[in-house]
Amino acid sequence: KQWYQRRVRGQNMPYIFYVAAEHERRKINQSVFAALRNVGSMKSVTVKDLLSMVKDSDSSLHRRLTRCFTNIPGTAQYCKNALLKLRAQEEKFGPCTWFMTTSPAE
């Protein structure tokens, strides 16, 4: 219990920031690996070719990898994905409806 209070309740803030950064780094690595593995045209690309594409700022690589950041909160791709989902829900279900209940006692 004492470990929980020190680590989780905020008494060790550098540790909490480290864990959050490590979690985000791992999500990015997993997303990039999955994107490179799933794209058919990238299966024949070697690490040397990939590094040269990064150094040359290849636009096709940029398009493929922007999809990776849709799972990382705070990125532009994450916000755009959330907006697109919201617009799709609005199109399917209609605009939001707000209800307000009042009573004479208020």
Jmol script that loads the backbone (N, CA, C; Angstrom):
load data "model"
ATOM      1  N   LYS A   1       0.821  -1.199   0.000  1.00  0.00           N
ATOM      2  CA  LYS A   1       0.000   0.000   0.000  1.00  0.00           C
ATOM      3  C   LYS A   1       0.863   1.260   0.000  1.00  0.00           C
ATOM      4  N   GLN A   2       1.961   1.218   0.683  1.00  0.00           N
ATOM      5  CA  GLN A   2       2.836   2.382   0.733  1.00  0.00           C
ATOM      6  C   GLN A   2       3.425   2.665  -0.651  1.00  0.00           C
ATOM      7  N   TRP A   3       3.781   1.598  -1.392  1.00  0.00           N
ATOM      8  CA  TRP A   3       4.295   1.774  -2.744  1.00  0.00           C
ATOM      9  C   TRP A   3       3.249   2.445  -3.615  1.00  0.00           C
ATOM     10  N   TYR A   4       2.001   2.016  -3.480  1.00  0.00           N
ATOM     11  CA  TYR A   4       0.906   2.596  -4.259  1.00  0.00           C
ATOM     12  C   TYR A   4       0.775   4.082  -3.966  1.00  0.00           C
ATOM     13  N   GLN A   5       0.839   4.454  -2.717  1.00  0.00           N
ATOM     14  CA  GLN A   5       0.693   5.863  -2.358  1.00  0.00           C
ATOM     15  C   GLN A   5       1.829   6.707  -2.908  1.00  0.00           C
ATOM     16  N   ARG A   6       3.058   6.182  -2.876  1.00  0.00           N
ATOM     17  CA  ARG A   6       4.197   6.944  -3.401  1.00  0.00           C
ATOM     18  C   ARG A   6       4.146   7.049  -4.917  1.00  0.00           C
ATOM     19  N   ARG A   7       3.846   5.947  -5.615  1.00  0.00           N
ATOM     20  CA  ARG A   7       3.931   5.902  -7.075  1.00  0.00           C
ATOM     21  C   ARG A   7       2.703   6.485  -7.765  1.00  0.00           C
ATOM     22  N   VAL A   8       1.527   6.150  -7.290  1.00  0.00           N
ATOM     23  CA  VAL A   8       0.311   6.473  -8.019  1.00  0.00           C
ATOM     24  C   VAL A   8      -0.330   7.767  -7.559  1.00  0.00           C
ATOM     25  N   ARG A   9      -0.249   8.093  -6.336  1.00  0.00           N
ATOM     26  CA  ARG A   9      -0.949   9.270  -5.829  1.00  0.00           C
ATOM     27  C   ARG A   9      -0.235  10.580  -6.109  1.00  0.00           C
ATOM     28  N   GLY A  10       0.830  10.558  -6.864  1.00  0.00           N
ATOM     29  CA  GLY A  10       1.441  11.802  -7.298  1.00  0.00           C
ATOM     30  C   GLY A  10       2.605  12.291  -6.464  1.00  0.00           C
ATOM     31  N   GLN A  11       3.038  11.517  -5.496  1.00  0.00           N
ATOM     32  CA  GLN A  11       4.172  11.959  -4.706  1.00  0.00           C
ATOM     33  C   GLN A  11       5.471  11.821  -5.486  1.00  0.00           C
ATOM     34  N   ASN A  12       5.451  11.021  -6.540  1.00  0.00           N
ATOM     35  CA  ASN A  12       6.630  10.855  -7.376  1.00  0.00           C
ATOM     36  C   ASN A  12       6.268  11.268  -8.800  1.00  0.00           C
ATOM     37  N   MET A  13       6.128  12.554  -9.038  1.00  0.00           N
ATOM     38  CA  MET A  13       5.684  13.068 -10.327  1.00  0.00           C
ATOM     39  C   MET A  13       6.639  12.745 -11.477  1.00  0.00           C
ATOM     40  N   PRO A  14       7.954  12.779 -11.300  1.00  0.00           N
ATOM     41  CA  PRO A  14       8.821  12.411 -12.430  1.00  0.00           C
ATOM     42  C   PRO A  14       8.564  10.990 -12.920  1.00  0.00           C
ATOM     43  N   TYR A  15       8.271  10.092 -11.996  1.00  0.00           N
ATOM     44  CA  TYR A  15       7.974   8.710 -12.381  1.00  0.00           C
ATOM     45  C   TYR A  15       6.694   8.645 -13.217  1.00  0.00           C
ATOM     46  N   ILE A  16       5.687   9.382 -12.828  1.00  0.00           N
ATOM     47  CA  ILE A  16       4.422   9.371 -13.567  1.00  0.00           C
ATOM     48  C   ILE A  16       4.620   9.931 -14.975  1.00  0.00           C
ATOM     49  N   PHE A  17       5.396  11.018 -15.108  1.00  0.00           N
ATOM     50  CA  PHE A  17       5.670  11.566 -16.435  1.00  0.00           C
ATOM     51  C   PHE A  17       6.494  10.595 -17.270  1.00  0.00           C
ATOM     52  N   TYR A  18       7.441   9.903 -16.628  1.00  0.00           N
ATOM     53  CA  TYR A  18       8.247   8.914 -17.348  1.00  0.00           C
ATOM     54  C   TYR A  18       7.381   7.784 -17.888  1.00  0.00           C
ATOM     55  N   VAL A  19       6.478   7.279 -17.064  1.00  0.00           N
ATOM     56  CA  VAL A  19       5.602   6.179 -17.485  1.00  0.00           C
ATOM     57  C   VAL A  19       4.681   6.631 -18.620  1.00  0.00           C
ATOM     58  N   ALA A  20       4.154   7.842 -18.531  1.00  0.00           N
ATOM     59  CA  ALA A  20       3.283   8.349 -19.601  1.00  0.00           C
ATOM     60  C   ALA A  20       4.055   8.502 -20.903  1.00  0.00           C
ATOM     61  N   ALA A  21       5.265   9.020 -20.835  1.00  0.00           N
ATOM     62  CA  ALA A  21       6.081   9.186 -22.044  1.00  0.00           C
ATOM     63  C   ALA A  21       6.466   7.837 -22.631  1.00  0.00           C
ATOM     64  N   GLU A  22       6.799   6.892 -21.768  1.00  0.00           N
ATOM     65  CA  GLU A  22       7.161   5.548 -22.243  1.00  0.00           C
ATOM     66  C   GLU A  22       5.969   4.861 -22.906  1.00  0.00           C
ATOM     67  N   HIS A  23       4.788   5.046 -22.339  1.00  0.00           N
ATOM     68  CA  HIS A  23       3.578   4.459 -22.920  1.00  0.00           C
ATOM     69  C   HIS A  23       3.304   5.058 -24.303  1.00  0.00           C
ATOM     70  N   GLU A  24       3.449   6.352 -24.420  1.00  0.00           N
ATOM     71  CA  GLU A  24       3.230   7.015 -25.706  1.00  0.00           C
ATOM     72  C   GLU A  24       4.271   6.576 -26.737  1.00  0.00           C
ATOM     73  N   ARG A  25       5.528   6.450 -26.310  1.00  0.00           N
ATOM     74  CA  ARG A  25       6.590   5.999 -27.215  1.00  0.00           C
ATOM     75  C   ARG A  25       6.311   4.592 -27.730  1.00  0.00           C
ATOM     76  N   ARG A  26       5.856   3.723 -26.859  1.00  0.00           N
ATOM     77  CA  ARG A  26       5.543   2.353 -27.275  1.00  0.00           C
ATOM     78  C   ARG A  26       4.364   2.307 -28.240  1.00  0.00           C
ATOM     79  N   LYS A  27       3.354   3.141 -28.005  1.00  0.00           N
ATOM     80  CA  LYS A  27       2.218   3.181 -28.929  1.00  0.00           C
ATOM     81  C   LYS A  27       2.651   3.648 -30.309  1.00  0.00           C
ATOM     82  N   ILE A  28       3.537   4.640 -30.353  1.00  0.00           N
ATOM     83  CA  ILE A  28       4.025   5.129 -31.639  1.00  0.00           C
ATOM     84  C   ILE A  28       4.830   4.037 -32.345  1.00  0.00           C
ATOM     85  N   ASN A  29       5.717   3.360 -31.616  1.00  0.00           N
ATOM     86  CA  ASN A  29       6.514   2.292 -32.222  1.00  0.00           C
ATOM     87  C   ASN A  29       5.631   1.181 -32.772  1.00  0.00           C
ATOM     88  N   GLN A  30       4.626   0.774 -32.003  1.00  0.00           N
ATOM     89  CA  GLN A  30       3.733  -0.286 -32.458  1.00  0.00           C
ATOM     90  C   GLN A  30       2.954   0.145 -33.696  1.00  0.00           C
ATOM     91  N   SER A  31       2.500   1.383 -33.714  1.00  0.00           N
ATOM     92  CA  SER A  31       1.728   1.870 -34.857  1.00  0.00           C
ATOM     93  C   SER A  31       2.581   1.955 -36.113  1.00  0.00           C
ATOM     94  N   VAL A  32       3.805   2.448 -35.972  1.00  0.00           N
ATOM     95  CA  VAL A  32       4.695   2.553 -37.128  1.00  0.00           C
ATOM     96  C   VAL A  32       5.026   1.166 -37.652  1.00  0.00           C
ATOM     97  N   PHE A  33       5.328   0.236 -36.765  1.00  0.00           N
ATOM     98  CA  PHE A  33       5.652  -1.120 -37.188  1.00  0.00           C
ATOM     99  C   PHE A  33       4.463  -1.756 -37.908  1.00  0.00           C
ATOM    100  N   ALA A  34       3.271  -1.584 -37.358  1.00  0.00           N
ATOM    101  CA  ALA A  34       2.081  -2.165 -37.993  1.00  0.00           C
ATOM    102  C   ALA A  34       1.808  -1.531 -39.351  1.00  0.00           C
ATOM    103  N   ALA A  35       2.006  -0.222 -39.461  1.00  0.00           N
ATOM    104  CA  ALA A  35       1.760   0.453 -40.739  1.00  0.00           C
ATOM    105  C   ALA A  35       2.753  -0.007 -41.800  1.00  0.00           C
ATOM    106  N   LEU A  36       4.005  -0.139 -41.426  1.00  0.00           N
ATOM    107  CA  LEU A  36       5.007  -0.580 -42.392  1.00  0.00           C
ATOM    108  C   LEU A  36       4.803  -2.043 -42.786  1.00  0.00           C
ATOM    109  N   ARG A  37       4.340  -2.845 -41.853  1.00  0.00           N
ATOM    110  CA  ARG A  37       4.139  -4.267 -42.125  1.00  0.00           C
ATOM    111  C   ARG A  37       2.908  -4.498 -42.990  1.00  0.00           C
ATOM    112  N   ASN A  38       1.875  -3.702 -42.809  1.00  0.00           N
ATOM    113  CA  ASN A  38       0.605  -3.931 -43.504  1.00  0.00           C
ATOM    114  C   ASN A  38       0.524  -3.314 -44.894  1.00  0.00           C
ATOM    115  N   VAL A  39       1.391  -2.367 -45.194  1.00  0.00           N
ATOM    116  CA  VAL A  39       1.359  -1.735 -46.513  1.00  0.00           C
ATOM    117  C   VAL A  39       2.069  -2.655 -47.494  1.00  0.00           C
ATOM    118  N   GLY A  40       1.367  -3.073 -48.531  1.00  0.00           N
ATOM    119  CA  GLY A  40       1.914  -4.035 -49.473  1.00  0.00           C
ATOM    120  C   GLY A  40       3.182  -3.567 -50.160  1.00  0.00           C
ATOM    121  N   SER A  41       3.257  -2.302 -50.510  1.00  0.00           N
ATOM    122  CA  SER A  41       4.429  -1.809 -51.233  1.00  0.00           C
ATOM    123  C   SER A  41       5.645  -1.645 -50.331  1.00  0.00           C
ATOM    124  N   MET A  42       5.470  -1.717 -49.013  1.00  0.00           N
ATOM    125  CA  MET A  42       6.591  -1.532 -48.092  1.00  0.00           C
ATOM    126  C   MET A  42       7.245  -2.855 -47.695  1.00  0.00           C
ATOM    127  N   LYS A  43       6.699  -3.996 -48.132  1.00  0.00           N
ATOM    128  CA  LYS A  43       7.250  -5.281 -47.705  1.00  0.00           C
ATOM    129  C   LYS A  43       8.634  -5.538 -48.274  1.00  0.00           C
ATOM    130  N   SER A  44       8.947  -4.988 -49.435  1.00  0.00           N
ATOM    131  CA  SER A  44      10.247  -5.219 -50.045  1.00  0.00           C
ATOM    132  C   SER A  44      11.273  -4.150 -49.676  1.00  0.00           C
ATOM    133  N   VAL A  45      10.895  -3.187 -48.853  1.00  0.00           N
ATOM    134  CA  VAL A  45      11.792  -2.090 -48.484  1.00  0.00           C
ATOM    135  C   VAL A  45      12.715  -2.548 -47.359  1.00  0.00           C
ATOM    136  N   THR A  46      14.009  -2.321 -47.539  1.00  0.00           N
ATOM    137  CA  THR A  46      14.974  -2.663 -46.497  1.00  0.00           C
ATOM    138  C   THR A  46      15.127  -1.490 -45.535  1.00  0.00           C
ATOM    139  N   VAL A  47      15.834  -1.733 -44.443  1.00  0.00           N
ATOM    140  CA  VAL A  47      16.059  -0.675 -43.458  1.00  0.00           C
ATOM    141  C   VAL A  47      16.882   0.454 -44.083  1.00  0.00           C
ATOM    142  N   LYS A  48      17.840   0.106 -44.909  1.00  0.00           N
ATOM    143  CA  LYS A  48      18.659   1.124 -45.578  1.00  0.00           C
ATOM    144  C   LYS A  48      17.796   2.017 -46.471  1.00  0.00           C
ATOM    145  N   ASP A  49      16.880   1.394 -47.227  1.00  0.00           N
ATOM    146  CA  ASP A  49      15.979   2.174 -48.079  1.00  0.00           C
ATOM    147  C   ASP A  49      15.060   3.059 -47.243  1.00  0.00           C
ATOM    148  N   LEU A  50      14.577   2.504 -46.127  1.00  0.00           N
ATOM    149  CA  LEU A  50      13.687   3.268 -45.255  1.00  0.00           C
ATOM    150  C   LEU A  50      14.401   4.482 -44.677  1.00  0.00           C
ATOM    151  N   LEU A  51      15.647   4.291 -44.236  1.00  0.00           N
ATOM    152  CA  LEU A  51      16.409   5.422 -43.686  1.00  0.00           C
ATOM    153  C   LEU A  51      16.665   6.486 -44.744  1.00  0.00           C
ATOM    154  N   SER A  52      16.934   6.064 -45.977  1.00  0.00           N
ATOM    155  CA  SER A  52      17.136   7.060 -47.038  1.00  0.00           C
ATOM    156  C   SER A  52      15.834   7.793 -47.354  1.00  0.00           C
ATOM    157  N   MET A  53      14.697   7.105 -47.246  1.00  0.00           N
ATOM    158  CA  MET A  53      13.403   7.766 -47.457  1.00  0.00           C
ATOM    159  C   MET A  53      13.151   8.814 -46.368  1.00  0.00           C
ATOM    160  N   VAL A  54      13.528   8.484 -45.142  1.00  0.00           N
ATOM    161  CA  VAL A  54      13.354   9.436 -44.039  1.00  0.00           C
ATOM    162  C   VAL A  54      14.259  10.648 -44.244  1.00  0.00           C
ATOM    163  N   LYS A  55      15.509  10.417 -44.623  1.00  0.00           N
ATOM    164  CA  LYS A  55      16.449  11.530 -44.829  1.00  0.00           C
ATOM    165  C   LYS A  55      16.029  12.418 -45.990  1.00  0.00           C
ATOM    166  N   ASP A  56      15.446  11.821 -47.027  1.00  0.00           N
ATOM    167  CA  ASP A  56      15.026  12.583 -48.205  1.00  0.00           C
ATOM    168  C   ASP A  56      13.640  13.204 -48.053  1.00  0.00           C
ATOM    169  N   SER A  57      12.995  12.983 -46.908  1.00  0.00           N
ATOM    170  CA  SER A  57      11.637  13.494 -46.643  1.00  0.00           C
ATOM    171  C   SER A  57      10.668  13.065 -47.737  1.00  0.00           C
ATOM    172  N   ASP A  58      10.624  11.784 -47.975  1.00  0.00           N
ATOM    173  CA  ASP A  58       9.747  11.220 -49.000  1.00  0.00           C
ATOM    174  C   ASP A  58       8.288  11.435 -48.607  1.00  0.00           C
ATOM    175  N   SER A  59       7.516  12.047 -49.502  1.00  0.00           N
ATOM    176  CA  SER A  59       6.117  12.359 -49.184  1.00  0.00           C
ATOM    177  C   SER A  59       5.253  11.102 -49.096  1.00  0.00           C
ATOM    178  N   SER A  60       5.576  10.069 -49.845  1.00  0.00           N
ATOM    179  CA  SER A  60       4.780   8.837 -49.774  1.00  0.00           C
ATOM    180  C   SER A  60       4.938   8.172 -48.412  1.00  0.00           C
ATOM    181  N   LEU A  61       6.131   8.230 -47.844  1.00  0.00           N
ATOM    182  CA  LEU A  61       6.355   7.687 -46.505  1.00  0.00           C
ATOM    183  C   LEU A  61       5.588   8.506 -45.472  1.00  0.00           C
ATOM    184  N   HIS A  62       5.581   9.814 -45.656  1.00  0.00           N
ATOM    185  CA  HIS A  62       4.854  10.687 -44.731  1.00  0.00           C
ATOM    186  C   HIS A  62       3.363  10.355 -44.730  1.00  0.00           C
ATOM    187  N   ARG A  63       2.787  10.130 -45.898  1.00  0.00           N
ATOM    188  CA  ARG A  63       1.362   9.790 -45.980  1.00  0.00           C
ATOM    189  C   ARG A  63       1.070   8.462 -45.294  1.00  0.00           C
ATOM    190  N   ARG A  64       1.981   7.511 -45.450  1.00  0.00           N
ATOM    191  CA  ARG A  64       1.766   6.198 -44.841  1.00  0.00           C
ATOM    192  C   ARG A  64       1.863   6.245 -43.327  1.00  0.00           C
ATOM    193  N   LEU A  65       2.752   7.080 -42.817  1.00  0.00           N
ATOM    194  CA  LEU A  65       2.991   7.093 -41.378  1.00  0.00           C
ATOM    195  C   LEU A  65       2.067   8.032 -40.608  1.00  0.00           C
ATOM    196  N   THR A  66       1.407   8.975 -41.274  1.00  0.00           N
ATOM    197  CA  THR A  66       0.489   9.849 -40.534  1.00  0.00           C
ATOM    198  C   THR A  66      -0.679   9.054 -39.973  1.00  0.00           C
ATOM    199  N   ARG A  67      -0.997   7.946 -40.605  1.00  0.00           N
ATOM    200  CA  ARG A  67      -2.061   7.079 -40.108  1.00  0.00           C
ATOM    201  C   ARG A  67      -1.711   6.486 -38.746  1.00  0.00           C
ATOM    202  N   CYS A  68      -0.423   6.387 -38.447  1.00  0.00           N
ATOM    203  CA  CYS A  68       0.025   5.775 -37.189  1.00  0.00           C
ATOM    204  C   CYS A  68      -0.364   6.601 -35.968  1.00  0.00           C
ATOM    205  N   PHE A  69      -0.508   7.894 -36.142  1.00  0.00           N
ATOM    206  CA  PHE A  69      -0.720   8.768 -34.994  1.00  0.00           C
ATOM    207  C   PHE A  69      -2.194   8.955 -34.629  1.00  0.00           C
ATOM    208  N   THR A  70      -3.091   8.213 -35.264  1.00  0.00           N
ATOM    209  CA  THR A  70      -4.510   8.357 -34.930  1.00  0.00           C
ATOM    210  C   THR A  70      -4.831   7.803 -33.548  1.00  0.00           C
ATOM    211  N   ASN A  71      -3.939   7.003 -32.965  1.00  0.00           N
ATOM    212  CA  ASN A  71      -4.182   6.444 -31.634  1.00  0.00           C
ATOM    213  C   ASN A  71      -3.506   7.227 -30.525  1.00  0.00           C
ATOM    214  N   ILE A  72      -2.762   8.261 -30.859  1.00  0.00           N
ATOM    215  CA  ILE A  72      -2.018   9.024 -29.861  1.00  0.00           C
ATOM    216  C   ILE A  72      -2.776  10.304 -29.541  1.00  0.00           C
ATOM    217  N   PRO A  73      -3.362  10.411 -28.331  1.00  0.00           N
ATOM    218  CA  PRO A  73      -4.108  11.622 -27.971  1.00  0.00           C
ATOM    219  C   PRO A  73      -3.220  12.871 -28.035  1.00  0.00           C
ATOM    220  N   GLY A  74      -3.800  13.951 -28.529  1.00  0.00           N
ATOM    221  CA  GLY A  74      -3.085  15.215 -28.610  1.00  0.00           C
ATOM    222  C   GLY A  74      -2.496  15.500 -29.977  1.00  0.00           C
ATOM    223  N   THR A  75      -2.429  14.503 -30.846  1.00  0.00           N
ATOM    224  CA  THR A  75      -1.887  14.744 -32.185  1.00  0.00           C
ATOM    225  C   THR A  75      -2.997  15.235 -33.102  1.00  0.00           C
ATOM    226  N   ALA A  76      -2.600  15.868 -34.181  1.00  0.00           N
ATOM    227  CA  ALA A  76      -3.583  16.402 -35.130  1.00  0.00           C
ATOM    228  C   ALA A  76      -4.406  15.268 -35.756  1.00  0.00           C
ATOM    229  N   GLN A  77      -3.766  14.136 -36.021  1.00  0.00           N
ATOM    230  CA  GLN A  77      -4.477  13.014 -36.624  1.00  0.00           C
ATOM    231  C   GLN A  77      -5.522  12.437 -35.669  1.00  0.00           C
ATOM    232  N   TYR A  78      -5.211  12.410 -34.379  1.00  0.00           N
ATOM    233  CA  TYR A  78      -6.160  11.920 -33.385  1.00  0.00           C
ATOM    234  C   TYR A  78      -7.394  12.823 -33.342  1.00  0.00           C
ATOM    235  N   CYS A  79      -7.168  14.141 -33.329  1.00  0.00           N
ATOM    236  CA  CYS A  79      -8.284  15.090 -33.291  1.00  0.00           C
ATOM    237  C   CYS A  79      -9.110  15.014 -34.576  1.00  0.00           C
ATOM    238  N   LYS A  80      -8.441  14.879 -35.706  1.00  0.00           N
ATOM    239  CA  LYS A  80      -9.162  14.783 -36.978  1.00  0.00           C
ATOM    240  C   LYS A  80      -9.996  13.513 -37.024  1.00  0.00           C
ATOM    241  N   ASN A  81      -9.456  12.414 -36.529  1.00  0.00           N
ATOM    242  CA  ASN A  81     -10.186  11.149 -36.501  1.00  0.00           C
ATOM    243  C   ASN A  81     -11.417  11.262 -35.595  1.00  0.00           C
ATOM    244  N   ALA A  82     -11.266  11.904 -34.443  1.00  0.00           N
ATOM    245  CA  ALA A  82     -12.405  12.096 -33.536  1.00  0.00           C
ATOM    246  C   ALA A  82     -13.474  12.970 -34.185  1.00  0.00           C
ATOM    247  N   LEU A  83     -13.054  14.013 -34.894  1.00  0.00           N
ATOM    248  CA  LEU A  83     -14.006  14.888 -35.577  1.00  0.00           C
ATOM    249  C   LEU A  83     -14.761  14.132 -36.668  1.00  0.00           C
ATOM    250  N   LEU A  84     -14.049  13.318 -37.428  1.00  0.00           N
ATOM    251  CA  LEU A  84     -14.702  12.531 -38.486  1.00  0.00           C
ATOM    252  C   LEU A  84     -15.710  11.536 -37.904  1.00  0.00           C
ATOM    253  N   LYS A  85     -15.357  10.926 -36.773  1.00  0.00           N
ATOM    254  CA  LYS A  85     -16.304  10.003 -36.119  1.00  0.00           C
ATOM    255  C   LYS A  85     -17.546  10.751 -35.639  1.00  0.00           C
ATOM    256  N   LEU A  86     -17.343  11.936 -35.087  1.00  0.00           N
ATOM    257  CA  LEU A  86     -18.465  12.742 -34.610  1.00  0.00           C
ATOM    258  C   LEU A  86     -19.375  13.159 -35.758  1.00  0.00           C
ATOM    259  N   ARG A  87     -18.776  13.570 -36.875  1.00  0.00           N
ATOM    260  CA  ARG A  87     -19.578  13.947 -38.044  1.00  0.00           C
ATOM    261  C   ARG A  87     -20.348  12.752 -38.602  1.00  0.00           C
ATOM    262  N   ALA A  88     -19.736  11.584 -38.586  1.00  0.00           N
ATOM    263  CA  ALA A  88     -20.427  10.383 -39.068  1.00  0.00           C
ATOM    264  C   ALA A  88     -21.608  10.041 -38.169  1.00  0.00           C
ATOM    265  N   GLN A  89     -21.441  10.181 -36.863  1.00  0.00           N
ATOM    266  CA  GLN A  89     -22.555   9.934 -35.940  1.00  0.00           C
ATOM    267  C   GLN A  89     -23.672  10.946 -36.146  1.00  0.00           C
ATOM    268  N   GLU A  90     -23.297  12.195 -36.376  1.00  0.00           N
ATOM    269  CA  GLU A  90     -24.307  13.224 -36.600  1.00  0.00           C
ATOM    270  C   GLU A  90     -25.074  12.944 -37.892  1.00  0.00           C
ATOM    271  N   GLU A  91     -24.367  12.486 -38.910  1.00  0.00           N
ATOM    272  CA  GLU A  91     -25.030  12.180 -40.175  1.00  0.00           C
ATOM    273  C   GLU A  91     -25.967  10.983 -40.042  1.00  0.00           C
ATOM    274  N   LYS A  92     -25.559  10.012 -39.254  1.00  0.00           N
ATOM    275  CA  LYS A  92     -26.375   8.802 -39.100  1.00  0.00           C
ATOM    276  C   LYS A  92     -27.554   9.017 -38.156  1.00  0.00           C
ATOM    277  N   PHE A  93     -27.305   9.656 -37.006  1.00  0.00           N
ATOM    278  CA  PHE A  93     -28.336   9.787 -35.976  1.00  0.00           C
ATOM    279  C   PHE A  93     -29.021  11.150 -35.941  1.00  0.00           C
ATOM    280  N   GLY A  94     -28.499  12.119 -36.667  1.00  0.00           N
ATOM    281  CA  GLY A  94     -29.075  13.459 -36.645  1.00  0.00           C
ATOM    282  C   GLY A  94     -28.353  14.351 -35.658  1.00  0.00           C
ATOM    283  N   PRO A  95     -28.717  15.625 -35.626  1.00  0.00           N
ATOM    284  CA  PRO A  95     -28.022  16.557 -34.726  1.00  0.00           C
ATOM    285  C   PRO A  95     -28.306  16.236 -33.259  1.00  0.00           C
ATOM    286  N   CYS A  96     -27.434  16.726 -32.403  1.00  0.00           N
ATOM    287  CA  CYS A  96     -27.588  16.498 -30.961  1.00  0.00           C
ATOM    288  C   CYS A  96     -28.852  17.178 -30.451  1.00  0.00           C
ATOM    289  N   THR A  97     -29.458  16.556 -29.482  1.00  0.00           N
ATOM    290  CA  THR A  97     -30.645  17.118 -28.853  1.00  0.00           C
ATOM    291  C   THR A  97     -30.361  17.300 -27.368  1.00  0.00           C
ATOM    292  N   TRP A  98     -30.651  18.471 -26.874  1.00  0.00           N
ATOM    293  CA  TRP A  98     -30.433  18.762 -25.463  1.00  0.00           C
ATOM    294  C   TRP A  98     -31.777  18.827 -24.757  1.00  0.00           C
ATOM    295  N   PHE A  99     -31.866  18.167 -23.624  1.00  0.00           N
ATOM    296  CA  PHE A  99     -33.073  18.179 -22.826  1.00  0.00           C
ATOM    297  C   PHE A  99     -32.798  18.904 -21.523  1.00  0.00           C
ATOM    298  N   MET A 100     -33.792  19.660 -21.099  1.00  0.00           N
ATOM    299  CA  MET A 100     -33.663  20.356 -19.829  1.00  0.00           C
ATOM    300  C   MET A 100     -34.972  20.203 -19.078  1.00  0.00           C
ATOM    301  N   THR A 101     -34.867  19.757 -17.861  1.00  0.00           N
ATOM    302  CA  THR A 101     -36.050  19.565 -17.045  1.00  0.00           C
ATOM    303  C   THR A 101     -36.038  20.596 -15.914  1.00  0.00           C
ATOM    304  N   THR A 102     -37.136  21.289 -15.783  1.00  0.00           N
ATOM    305  CA  THR A 102     -37.228  22.273 -14.694  1.00  0.00           C
ATOM    306  C   THR A 102     -38.450  21.957 -13.847  1.00  0.00           C
ATOM    307  N   SER A 103     -38.412  22.454 -12.664  1.00  0.00           N
ATOM    308  CA  SER A 103     -39.561  22.285 -11.781  1.00  0.00           C
ATOM    309  C   SER A 103     -39.804  23.600 -11.043  1.00  0.00           C
ATOM    310  N   PRO A 104     -41.004  23.800 -10.529  1.00  0.00           N
ATOM    311  CA  PRO A 104     -41.289  25.052  -9.827  1.00  0.00           C
ATOM    312  C   PRO A 104     -40.451  25.228  -8.548  1.00  0.00           C
ATOM    313  N   ALA A 105     -39.896  24.146  -8.043  1.00  0.00           N
ATOM    314  CA  ALA A 105     -39.126  24.234  -6.807  1.00  0.00           C
ATOM    315  C   ALA A 105     -37.742  24.852  -7.059  1.00  0.00           C
ATOM    316  N   GLU A 106     -37.306  24.945  -8.288  1.00  0.00           N
ATOM    317  CA  GLU A 106     -35.960  25.471  -8.555  1.00  0.00           C
ATOM    318  C   GLU A 106     -35.918  26.956  -8.677  1.00  0.00           C
TER     319      GLU A 106
END
end "model"
wireframe off; spacefill off
backbone 0.3
color backbone group
